[in-house]
Amino acid sequence: DESHPGPDPFDGDTPVEGGSDRHALIVGEGSCVLYELYAAEWNGGDPQAGSGAIWDLYSNRLRPDGWTSADAAGLPILPGLVRWDEVKAGSIRHAIRFTVACTTEDHLWPARHEAGVSDADCPPMGARFRLKASFSTAGLRSDTKVVLAAMKKYGLVLADNGSPWYFQGTSEPGWPSGLLDELKGIPASAFEAVQTSSLRVSPNSGATKT
């Protein structure tokens, strides 16, 4: 009842993420419409999904408050993924989606939904963390520095429950193992929580002040 009505351009050739969430992300290149499914199954032509959300990529409008999406926080997944073409170009100009093992029973803008427990030590969905400006990137690979620069400027947005401090890139060839190994070595202690309420234009808008 929190899913947008279809149809979705999902078929037997649509790549589906492995693991329990089985996300499927589809972009209409001509329309700039993003379709995201959770627990997607083709089922030999009888497709099913646990939930579905449709996003107009020309708009910053958020889902109704209280609604989930393919992610527990009710946010789109694709805009928060690290893309290899961005890294190669030398600039990532957006926040990065990430997960933690435990979230609390609350959500902060821009998140629209929570799926946590009664534990004040856990962060809420939508919380933003930024890599501290003082964190040294000396001696790291140039492509690692591209990702870390985005973490310092735009930060990480908590979007789902999952592995601790886990963020993802698009599934495509070219990701160097050296880059991934260096990113895994960045400690959680290098991040700080950021108060973002002053950036909100209105409760139901994804737009931010510039």
VOVEXDREN-303114 format. One record per residue: residue in one letter; residue number from 0; x negated, y, z negated of N, C-alpha, C in turn. Coordinates in steps of 0.02 Angstrom, whole numbers. Example, Ala and Ser with C-alpha at 12.3 -4.5 7.8 and 13.67 -1.06 7.14 Angstrom:
# VOVEXDREN-303114
+------+------+--------+--------+--------+--------+--------+--------+--------+--------+--------+
! pase ! fivo !   n.xx !   n.yy !   n.zz !  ca.xx !  ca.yy !  ca.zz !   c.xx !   c.yy !   c.zz !
+------+------+--------+--------+--------+--------+--------+--------+--------+--------+--------+
!    A !    0 !   -660 !   -284 !   -390 !   -615 !   -225 !   -390 !   -660 !   -165 !   -390 !
!    S !    1 !   -642 !   -112 !   -354 !   -684 !    -53 !   -357 !   -645 !      2 !   -394 !
+------+------+--------+--------+--------+--------+--------+--------+--------+--------+--------+
END
This chain:
# VOVEXDREN-303114
+------+------+--------+--------+--------+--------+--------+--------+--------+--------+--------+
! pase ! fivo !   n.xx !   n.yy !   n.zz !  ca.xx !  ca.yy !  ca.zz !   c.xx !   c.yy !   c.zz !
+------+------+--------+--------+--------+--------+--------+--------+--------+--------+--------+
!    D !    0 !    -41 !    -61 !      0 !      0 !      0 !      0 !    -43 !     63 !      0 !
!    E !    1 !   -108 !     57 !     -5 !   -153 !    114 !      0 !   -192 !    114 !     65 !
!    S !    2 !   -174 !     69 !    110 !   -207 !     65 !    175 !   -168 !    106 !    227 !
!    H !    3 !   -205 !    135 !    274 !   -173 !    170 !    329 !   -143 !    118 !    377 !
!    P !    4 !    -87 !    134 !    409 !    -60 !     88 !    459 !   -107 !     83 !    518 !
!    G !    5 !   -111 !     24 !    548 !   -154 !     13 !    606 !   -121 !     40 !    669 !
!    P !    6 !   -140 !     12 !    726 !   -187 !    -43 !    731 !   -260 !    -20 !    726 !
!    D !    7 !   -303 !    -66 !    707 !   -375 !    -54 !    705 !   -408 !    -90 !    764 !
!    P !    8 !   -459 !    -60 !    795 !   -493 !    -91 !    852 !   -541 !   -146 !    828 !
!    F !    9 !   -513 !   -197 !    798 !   -552 !   -252 !    768 !   -538 !   -315 !    808 !
!    D !   10 !   -592 !   -351 !    829 !   -582 !   -413 !    866 !   -635 !   -463 !    847 !
!    G !   11 !   -638 !   -518 !    882 !   -684 !   -572 !    864 !   -757 !   -554 !    874 !
!    D !   12 !   -772 !   -500 !    911 !   -841 !   -479 !    922 !   -863 !   -425 !    873 !
!    T !   13 !   -819 !   -402 !    830 !   -837 !   -348 !    783 !   -885 !   -375 !    730 !
!    P !   14 !   -943 !   -344 !    722 !   -988 !   -366 !    669 !   -957 !   -356 !    600 !
!    V !   15 !   -964 !   -406 !    558 !   -937 !   -403 !    490 !   -995 !   -414 !    441 !
!    E !   16 !   -999 !   -372 !    391 !  -1052 !   -377 !    341 !  -1048 !   -444 !    304 !
!    G !   17 !  -1105 !   -474 !    291 !  -1107 !   -534 !    251 !  -1094 !   -519 !    178 !
!    G !   18 !  -1086 !   -572 !    138 !  -1072 !   -563 !     67 !   -998 !   -561 !     53 !
!    S !   19 !   -981 !   -545 !     -9 !   -911 !   -550 !    -30 !   -868 !   -493 !     -4 !
!    D !   20 !   -897 !   -433 !      8 !   -856 !   -376 !     28 !   -834 !   -379 !    102 !
!    R !   21 !   -875 !   -408 !    144 !   -858 !   -417 !    215 !   -831 !   -353 !    246 !
!    H !   22 !   -870 !   -299 !    240 !   -850 !   -236 !    271 !   -856 !   -240 !    347 !
!    A !   23 !   -810 !   -208 !    381 !   -815 !   -198 !    453 !   -805 !   -124 !    467 !
!    L !   24 !   -853 !    -93 !    502 !   -852 !    -22 !    517 !   -850 !    -12 !    592 !
!    I !   25 !   -799 !     23 !    617 !   -790 !     33 !    689 !   -780 !    107 !    702 !
!    V !   26 !   -816 !    135 !    751 !   -810 !    205 !    769 !   -784 !    210 !    841 !
!    G !   27 !   -731 !    249 !    850 !   -708 !    266 !    917 !   -750 !    323 !    943 !
!    E !   28 !   -796 !    309 !    990 !   -842 !    361 !   1012 !   -808 !    420 !   1045 !
!    G !   29 !   -755 !    407 !   1082 !   -719 !    461 !   1116 !   -677 !    502 !   1068 !
!    S !   30 !   -647 !    468 !   1020 !   -600 !    501 !    974 !   -633 !    525 !    909 !
!    C !   31 !   -693 !    501 !    894 !   -727 !    515 !    830 !   -682 !    495 !    771 !
!    V !   32 !   -650 !    438 !    778 !   -610 !    409 !    724 !   -648 !    349 !    697 !
!    L !   33 !   -654 !    346 !    630 !   -689 !    292 !    596 !   -638 !    245 !    563 !
!    Y !   34 !   -645 !    181 !    577 !   -602 !    130 !    547 !   -645 !     87 !    502 !
!    E !   35 !   -626 !     79 !    439 !   -665 !     39 !    393 !   -619 !    -12 !    359 !
!    L !   36 !   -641 !    -75 !    360 !   -602 !   -130 !    331 !   -642 !   -163 !    275 !
!    Y !   37 !   -605 !   -187 !    226 !   -633 !   -226 !    171 !   -607 !   -297 !    175 !
!    A !   38 !   -651 !   -346 !    161 !   -632 !   -417 !    164 !   -603 !   -434 !    232 !
!    A !   39 !   -637 !   -414 !    285 !   -613 !   -424 !    353 !   -625 !   -495 !    377 !
!    E !   40 !   -575 !   -525 !    406 !   -579 !   -592 !    434 !   -544 !   -593 !    502 !
!    W !   41 !   -577 !   -621 !    553 !   -545 !   -626 !    618 !   -496 !   -684 !    620 !
!    N !   42 !   -513 !   -739 !    586 !   -468 !   -796 !    579 !   -442 !   -823 !    646 !
!    G !   43 !   -487 !   -826 !    694 !   -468 !   -856 !    758 !   -412 !   -820 !    794 !
!    G !   44 !   -407 !   -755 !    785 !   -355 !   -716 !    819 !   -298 !   -696 !    774 !
!    D !   45 !   -301 !   -715 !    710 !   -251 !   -694 !    662 !   -286 !   -651 !    609 !
!    P !   46 !   -306 !   -589 !    628 !   -349 !   -548 !    585 !   -315 !   -527 !    520 !
!    Q !   47 !   -357 !   -525 !    468 !   -333 !   -503 !    402 !   -388 !   -461 !    370 !
!    A !   48 !   -367 !   -418 !    323 !   -415 !   -379 !    284 !   -383 !   -362 !    217 !
!    G !   49 !   -425 !   -352 !    167 !   -400 !   -334 !    101 !   -376 !   -263 !     97 !
!    S !   50 !   -407 !   -218 !    135 !   -385 !   -149 !    139 !   -414 !   -117 !    201 !
!    G !   51 !   -385 !    -61 !    221 !   -409 !    -25 !    280 !   -402 !     49 !    271 !
!    A !   52 !   -450 !     87 !    296 !   -447 !    160 !    292 !   -469 !    188 !    359 !
!    I !   53 !   -435 !    240 !    381 !   -450 !    273 !    444 !   -471 !    345 !    429 !
!    W !   54 !   -525 !    367 !    461 !   -553 !    433 !    447 !   -561 !    472 !    511 !
!    D !   55 !   -538 !    534 !    512 !   -550 !    581 !    566 !   -617 !    614 !    553 !
!    L !   56 !   -667 !    599 !    593 !   -734 !    625 !    581 !   -742 !    699 !    598 !
!    Y !   57 !   -689 !    730 !    626 !   -690 !    802 !    635 !   -665 !    838 !    573 !
!    S !   58 !   -641 !    801 !    523 !   -611 !    831 !    464 !   -648 !    810 !    401 !
!    N !   59 !   -646 !    852 !    349 !   -673 !    835 !    284 !   -619 !    812 !    235 !
!    R !   60 !   -559 !    802 !    259 !   -503 !    784 !    215 !   -516 !    717 !    181 !
!    L !   61 !   -501 !    715 !    116 !   -509 !    654 !     77 !   -445 !    615 !     75 !
!    R !   62 !   -448 !    553 !     51 !   -389 !    512 !     41 !   -350 !    539 !    -19 !
!    P !   63 !   -287 !    522 !    -27 !   -249 !    544 !    -86 !   -284 !    521 !   -150 !
!    D !   64 !   -282 !    564 !   -201 !   -315 !    546 !   -264 !   -282 !    483 !   -293 !
!    G !   65 !   -324 !    436 !   -312 !   -300 !    372 !   -337 !   -303 !    316 !   -287 !
!    W !   66 !   -317 !    333 !   -224 !   -320 !    282 !   -171 !   -392 !    256 !   -163 !
!    T !   67 !   -397 !    190 !   -156 !   -461 !    160 !   -139 !   -470 !    162 !    -63 !
!    S !   68 !   -524 !    133 !    -39 !   -538 !    127 !     33 !   -573 !     60 !     41 !
!    A !   69 !   -615 !     53 !     92 !   -656 !     -8 !     96 !   -708 !     -9 !     41 !
!    D !   70 !   -721 !     49 !     10 !   -763 !     56 !    -49 !   -719 !     72 !   -109 !
!    A !   71 !   -740 !     51 !   -168 !   -699 !     61 !   -228 !   -687 !    135 !   -243 !
!    A !   72 !   -735 !    178 !   -225 !   -728 !    249 !   -241 !   -680 !    286 !   -195 !
!    G !   73 !   -654 !    252 !   -143 !   -608 !    284 !    -97 !   -641 !    330 !    -47 !
!    L !   74 !   -706 !    321 !    -37 !   -745 !    361 !     10 !   -761 !    321 !     72 !
!    P !   75 !   -778 !    354 !    128 !   -800 !    317 !    187 !   -870 !    290 !    176 !
!    I !   76 !   -885 !    233 !    206 !   -950 !    201 !    198 !  -1001 !    227 !    249 !
!    L !   77 !   -981 !    230 !    312 !  -1028 !    245 !    366 !  -1067 !    310 !    355 !
!    P !   78 !  -1036 !    366 !    335 !  -1075 !    428 !    328 !  -1129 !    424 !    275 !
!    G !   79 !  -1125 !    376 !    229 !  -1175 !    371 !    176 !  -1230 !    321 !    190 !
!    L !   80 !  -1228 !    288 !    247 !  -1281 !    240 !    264 !  -1341 !    276 !    293 !
!    V !   81 !  -1400 !    250 !    279 !  -1461 !    276 !    310 !  -1467 !    244 !    379 !
!    R !   82 !  -1476 !    285 !    429 !  -1481 !    260 !    498 !  -1554 !    264 !    522 !
!    W !   83 !  -1575 !    213 !    558 !  -1644 !    210 !    582 !  -1658 !    267 !    631 !
!    D !   84 !  -1609 !    288 !    671 !  -1621 !    343 !    718 !  -1635 !    408 !    680 !
!    E !   85 !  -1603 !    417 !    621 !  -1616 !    476 !    580 !  -1688 !    475 !    554 !
!    V !   86 !  -1708 !    417 !    529 !  -1775 !    410 !    501 !  -1827 !    423 !    555 !
!    K !   87 !  -1817 !    394 !    614 !  -1864 !    405 !    669 !  -1867 !    478 !    690 !
!    A !   88 !  -1810 !    513 !    686 !  -1807 !    583 !    705 !  -1838 !    628 !    652 !
!    G !   89 !  -1848 !    601 !    591 !  -1881 !    639 !    539 !  -1836 !    678 !    493 !
!    S !   90 !  -1769 !    667 !    496 !  -1724 !    706 !    453 !  -1659 !    669 !    441 !
!    I !   91 !  -1642 !    660 !    377 !  -1576 !    634 !    357 !  -1540 !    692 !    323 !
!    R !   92 !  -1483 !    712 !    351 !  -1450 !    773 !    327 !  -1383 !    757 !    294 !
!    H !   93 !  -1384 !    709 !    248 !  -1324 !    692 !    212 !  -1342 !    653 !    149 !
!    A !   94 !  -1295 !    650 !    103 !  -1304 !    609 !     43 !  -1301 !    535 !     62 !
!    I !   95 !  -1327 !    493 !     18 !  -1333 !    421 !     31 !  -1288 !    383 !    -18 !
!    R !   96 !  -1250 !    338 !      8 !  -1205 !    296 !    -32 !  -1247 !    246 !    -72 !
!    F !   97 !  -1227 !    234 !   -136 !  -1262 !    181 !   -173 !  -1214 !    150 !   -224 !
!    T !   98 !  -1237 !     93 !   -252 !  -1196 !     56 !   -300 !  -1235 !     46 !   -365 !
!    V !   99 !  -1199 !     33 !   -418 !  -1229 !     13 !   -482 !  -1190 !    -47 !   -509 !
!    A !  100 !  -1218 !    -79 !   -558 !  -1187 !   -140 !   -584 !  -1126 !   -126 !   -628 !
!    C !  101 !  -1121 !    -65 !   -655 !  -1068 !    -50 !   -703 !  -1045 !     22 !   -693 !
!    T !  102 !   -980 !     32 !   -683 !   -951 !     99 !   -681 !   -896 !    105 !   -733 !
!    T !  103 !   -882 !    166 !   -754 !   -832 !    177 !   -805 !   -762 !    187 !   -775 !
!    E !  104 !   -712 !    192 !   -818 !   -643 !    199 !   -795 !   -627 !    272 !   -779 !
!    D !  105 !   -662 !    299 !   -731 !   -651 !    369 !   -712 !   -684 !    380 !   -644 !
!    H !  106 !   -663 !    434 !   -611 !   -697 !    453 !   -549 !   -702 !    528 !   -546 !
!    L !  107 !   -755 !    551 !   -513 !   -770 !    622 !   -503 !   -763 !    639 !   -430 !
!    W !  108 !   -741 !    700 !   -415 !   -741 !    723 !   -346 !   -811 !    715 !   -316 !
!    P !  109 !   -817 !    690 !   -254 !   -764 !    678 !   -206 !   -732 !    609 !   -208 !
!    A !  110 !   -751 !    566 !   -255 !   -720 !    500 !   -260 !   -645 !    508 !   -274 !
!    R !  111 !   -605 !    459 !   -253 !   -534 !    462 !   -262 !   -507 !    405 !   -306 !
!    H !  112 !   -551 !    359 !   -327 !   -529 !    298 !   -359 !   -584 !    271 !   -404 !
!    E !  113 !   -565 !    235 !   -456 !   -614 !    202 !   -498 !   -598 !    128 !   -504 !
!    A !  114 !   -649 !     89 !   -522 !   -641 !     17 !   -531 !   -691 !     -6 !   -583 !
!    G !  115 !   -687 !     26 !   -642 !   -737 !     14 !   -692 !   -711 !    -14 !   -757 !
!    V !  116 !   -751 !     -7 !   -809 !   -735 !    -34 !   -875 !   -739 !     21 !   -927 !
!    S !  117 !   -714 !      7 !   -987 !   -715 !     56 !  -1041 !   -783 !     56 !  -1074 !
!    D !  118 !   -831 !     89 !  -1043 !   -899 !     93 !  -1068 !   -928 !    161 !  -1049 !
!    A !  119 !   -935 !    204 !  -1098 !   -959 !    272 !  -1086 !  -1031 !    275 !  -1061 !
!    D !  120 !  -1068 !    220 !  -1068 !  -1137 !    218 !  -1043 !  -1140 !    207 !   -968 !
!    C !  121 !  -1084 !    190 !   -937 !  -1082 !    178 !   -865 !  -1061 !    243 !   -830 !
!    P !  122 !  -1089 !    258 !   -771 !  -1071 !    319 !   -735 !  -1004 !    310 !   -699 !
!    P !  123 !   -969 !    365 !   -684 !   -906 !    362 !   -647 !   -917 !    359 !   -572 !
!    M !  124 !   -869 !    333 !   -536 !   -871 !    336 !   -464 !   -875 !    409 !   -441 !
!    G !  125 !   -914 !    421 !   -389 !   -922 !    488 !   -363 !   -979 !    527 !   -394 !
!    A !  126 !  -1010 !    499 !   -448 !  -1066 !    534 !   -479 !  -1123 !    541 !   -429 !
!    R !  127 !  -1157 !    599 !   -431 !  -1212 !    610 !   -385 !  -1277 !    615 !   -424 !
!    F !  128 !  -1327 !    580 !   -399 !  -1393 !    580 !   -429 !  -1443 !    603 !   -376 !
!    R !  129 !  -1492 !    642 !   -399 !  -1541 !    671 !   -353 !  -1611 !    650 !   -375 !
!    L !  130 !  -1652 !    633 !   -326 !  -1722 !    620 !   -341 !  -1754 !    684 !   -365 !
!    K !  131 !  -1787 !    682 !   -422 !  -1816 !    742 !   -451 !  -1866 !    775 !   -403 !
!    A !  132 !  -1863 !    842 !   -401 !  -1908 !    879 !   -357 !  -1981 !    866 !   -374 !
!    S !  133 !  -1993 !    850 !   -438 !  -2061 !    839 !   -461 !  -2089 !    770 !   -441 !
!    F !  134 !  -2046 !    727 !   -414 !  -2070 !    660 !   -397 !  -2119 !    664 !   -339 !
!    S !  135 !  -2179 !    639 !   -349 !  -2231 !    644 !   -297 !  -2222 !    590 !   -243 !
!    T !  136 !  -2226 !    612 !   -181 !  -2224 !    566 !   -125 !  -2293 !    558 !    -92 !
!    A !  137 !  -2344 !    582 !   -125 !  -2412 !    578 !    -99 !  -2432 !    505 !    -89 !
!    G !  138 !  -2461 !    491 !    -32 !  -2485 !    424 !    -17 !  -2433 !    378 !     11 !
!    L !  139 !  -2370 !    400 !     16 !  -2317 !    357 !     43 !  -2314 !    364 !    119 !
!    R !  140 !  -2284 !    315 !    151 !  -2275 !    316 !    223 !  -2233 !    376 !    245 !
!    S !  141 !  -2242 !    398 !    307 !  -2205 !    456 !    331 !  -2130 !    441 !    335 !
!    D !  142 !  -2111 !    379 !    353 !  -2040 !    363 !    358 !  -2009 !    358 !    288 !
!    T !  143 !  -2048 !    335 !    240 !  -2023 !    334 !    171 !  -2010 !    405 !    147 !
!    K !  144 !  -2053 !    451 !    164 !  -2045 !    521 !    143 !  -1982 !    552 !    173 !
!    V !  145 !  -1961 !    530 !    232 !  -1899 !    555 !    263 !  -1839 !    537 !    219 !
!    V !  146 !  -1837 !    474 !    196 !  -1782 !    451 !    154 !  -1784 !    487 !     87 !
!    L !  147 !  -1842 !    494 !     58 !  -1848 !    525 !     -8 !  -1832 !    600 !     -4 !
!    A !  148 !  -1847 !    632 !     52 !  -1829 !    702 !     59 !  -1753 !    711 !     56 !
!    A !  149 !  -1716 !    665 !     87 !  -1643 !    668 !     84 !  -1618 !    655 !     13 !
!    M !  150 !  -1651 !    611 !    -22 !  -1631 !    597 !    -91 !  -1644 !    657 !   -136 !
!    K !  151 !  -1695 !    696 !   -120 !  -1708 !    756 !   -159 !  -1659 !    813 !   -143 !
!    K !  152 !  -1641 !    819 !    -80 !  -1598 !    875 !    -59 !  -1524 !    860 !    -66 !
!    Y !  153 !  -1502 !    801 !    -43 !  -1431 !    785 !    -42 !  -1411 !    734 !    -96 !
!    G !  154 !  -1458 !    694 !   -118 !  -1445 !    647 !   -171 !  -1410 !    583 !   -150 !
!    L !  155 !  -1389 !    545 !   -201 !  -1353 !    482 !   -193 !  -1284 !    490 !   -223 !
!    V !  156 !  -1233 !    463 !   -190 !  -1165 !    466 !   -216 !  -1142 !    395 !   -234 !
!    L !  157 !  -1119 !    386 !   -295 !  -1097 !    320 !   -319 !  -1030 !    302 !   -287 !
!    A !  158 !  -1030 !    247 !   -249 !   -972 !    230 !   -209 !   -941 !    163 !   -224 !
!    D !  159 !   -976 !    119 !   -261 !   -948 !     52 !   -271 !   -986 !     17 !   -327 !
!    N !  160 !   -956 !    -36 !   -352 !   -991 !    -80 !   -398 !  -1032 !   -130 !   -358 !
!    G !  161 !  -1091 !   -146 !   -382 !  -1134 !   -193 !   -346 !  -1201 !   -198 !   -380 !
!    S !  162 !  -1251 !   -212 !   -340 !  -1319 !   -217 !   -367 !  -1342 !   -149 !   -393 !
!    P !  163 !  -1385 !   -147 !   -445 !  -1407 !    -84 !   -474 !  -1449 !    -42 !   -425 !
!    W !  164 !  -1431 !     22 !   -419 !  -1468 !     69 !   -377 !  -1480 !     41 !   -307 !
!    Y !  165 !  -1426 !     16 !   -278 !  -1430 !    -18 !   -213 !  -1400 !     27 !   -159 !
!    F !  166 !  -1440 !     44 !   -110 !  -1413 !     82 !    -53 !  -1431 !     45 !     11 !
!    Q !  167 !  -1396 !     61 !     65 !  -1402 !     22 !    126 !  -1415 !     66 !    187 !
!    G !  168 !  -1443 !     35 !    237 !  -1449 !     65 !    303 !  -1407 !     27 !    353 !
!    T !  169 !  -1402 !     54 !    412 !  -1365 !     20 !    464 !  -1401 !    -44 !    484 !
!    S !  170 !  -1362 !    -93 !    505 !  -1390 !   -157 !    526 !  -1413 !   -153 !    598 !
!    E !  171 !  -1478 !   -144 !    607 !  -1506 !   -138 !    674 !  -1580 !   -155 !    672 !
!    P !  172 !  -1609 !   -175 !    728 !  -1680 !   -191 !    728 !  -1722 !   -128 !    721 !
!    G !  173 !  -1782 !   -136 !    694 !  -1830 !    -81 !    691 !  -1850 !    -61 !    621 !
!    W !  174 !  -1811 !    -80 !    570 !  -1829 !    -60 !    503 !  -1896 !    -92 !    482 !
!    P !  175 !  -1947 !    -52 !    465 !  -2012 !    -81 !    446 !  -2009 !   -108 !    375 !
!    S !  176 !  -2038 !   -166 !    364 !  -2039 !   -195 !    297 !  -2077 !   -151 !    248 !
!    G !  177 !  -2129 !   -116 !    272 !  -2167 !    -72 !    229 !  -2125 !    -16 !    200 !
!    L !  178 !  -2081 !     12 !    241 !  -2036 !     64 !    218 !  -1990 !     37 !    163 !
!    L !  179 !  -1961 !    -21 !    176 !  -1915 !    -50 !    127 !  -1950 !    -66 !     61 !
!    D !  180 !  -2012 !    -92 !     66 !  -2050 !   -109 !      6 !  -2064 !    -46 !    -36 !
!    E !  181 !  -2081 !      9 !     -3 !  -2095 !     70 !    -40 !  -2032 !     98 !    -73 !
!    L !  182 !  -1976 !     94 !    -38 !  -1913 !    119 !    -67 !  -1893 !     79 !   -128 !
!    K !  183 !  -1906 !     14 !   -127 !  -1890 !    -29 !   -184 !  -1932 !    -11 !   -245 !
!    G !  184 !  -1987 !     23 !   -235 !  -2031 !     40 !   -290 !  -2014 !    105 !   -325 !
!    I !  185 !  -1961 !    142 !   -301 !  -1942 !    205 !   -333 !  -1901 !    189 !   -395 !
!    P !  186 !  -1922 !    209 !   -455 !  -1886 !    190 !   -516 !  -1823 !    232 !   -527 !
!    A !  187 !  -1774 !    205 !   -562 !  -1713 !    242 !   -578 !  -1729 !    303 !   -620 !
!    S !  188 !  -1782 !    300 !   -660 !  -1801 !    357 !   -702 !  -1822 !    418 !   -662 !
!    A !  189 !  -1833 !    410 !   -597 !  -1853 !    466 !   -555 !  -1794 !    508 !   -532 !
!    F !  190 !  -1733 !    488 !   -551 !  -1672 !    523 !   -530 !  -1641 !    561 !   -588 !
!    E !  191 !  -1603 !    613 !   -571 !  -1566 !    652 !   -621 !  -1494 !    661 !   -596 !
!    A !  192 !  -1447 !    663 !   -643 !  -1377 !    674 !   -626 !  -1367 !    747 !   -607 !
!    V !  193 !  -1322 !    760 !   -560 !  -1309 !    827 !   -534 !  -1236 !    846 !   -545 !
!    Q !  194 !  -1224 !    905 !   -572 !  -1157 !    931 !   -580 !  -1135 !    963 !   -514 !
!    T !  195 !  -1084 !    935 !   -481 !  -1064 !    959 !   -415 !   -996 !    992 !   -413 !
!    S !  196 !   -964 !   1003 !   -470 !   -896 !   1030 !   -470 !   -893 !   1099 !   -438 !
!    S !  197 !   -947 !   1137 !   -441 !   -947 !   1204 !   -412 !   -945 !   1203 !   -336 !
!    L !  198 !   -959 !   1146 !   -306 !   -959 !   1140 !   -233 !   -890 !   1128 !   -204 !
!    R !  199 !   -842 !   1110 !   -247 !   -776 !   1090 !   -224 !   -736 !   1151 !   -203 !
!    V !  200 !   -707 !   1148 !   -143 !   -664 !   1202 !   -119 !   -593 !   1194 !   -145 !
!    S !  201 !   -567 !   1132 !   -140 !   -500 !   1118 !   -166 !   -498 !   1044 !   -185 !
!    P !  202 !   -452 !   1025 !   -230 !   -451 !    955 !   -254 !   -441 !    904 !   -199 !
!    N !  203 !   -406 !    921 !   -145 !   -390 !    872 !    -93 !   -430 !    882 !    -30 !
!    S !  204 !   -483 !    919 !    -34 !   -524 !    932 !     25 !   -594 !    905 !     15 !
!    G !  205 !   -623 !    881 !     68 !   -693 !    859 !     64 !   -741 !    916 !     80 !
!    A !  206 !   -713 !    975 !     98 !   -755 !   1030 !    117 !   -796 !   1056 !     58 !
!    T !  207 !   -854 !   1082 !     72 !   -897 !   1110 !     20 !   -917 !   1181 !     38 !
!    K !  208 !   -935 !   1218 !    -13 !   -959 !   1286 !     -1 !  -1027 !   1284 !     32 !
!    T !  209 !  -1040 !   1333 !     75 !  -1105 !   1336 !    110 !  -1137 !   1404 !     97 !
+------+------+--------+--------+--------+--------+--------+--------+--------+--------+--------+
END
